[in-house]
């Protein structure tokens, strides 16, 4: 699918089919995220992939009961990794947040390009999400992308 067609067709999808996502399509989505530009090419972010229904349910609850998250076959959580951008000092934290954000944007568009649906979720309790994914102090959840 051509780039501008993808941007026109992209929608926030909140109703998901319960079938498994093809490995090739998932790999294309993750590759698009990893090809996103990043500050100093540090890729100061992590992508956490969740398939477990119990964790997805907890993530939905921690996202102010956005229950559609639990229905998605896969949930990606994009997190800033502050250790990777530490060389830039305090400004590096902002770079890590930007890196995670643009990686999520690439994944969101790639989801449309491979014929799937997703919804960017930015409303969540950060502390609860960190507990669910067992994130250390230097990891900050930025966006959730159910696919």
PyMOL commands that set and color helices and strands:
alter all, ss='L'
color gray80, all
select helices_A, chain A and resi 3-9+23-34+39-41+53-62+68-71+86-88+90-113+126-133
alter helices_A, ss='H'
color red, helices_A
select strands_A, chain A and resi 45-50+75-81+119-121+139-146
alter strands_A, ss='S'
color yellow, strands_A
deselect
rebuild
show_as cartoon
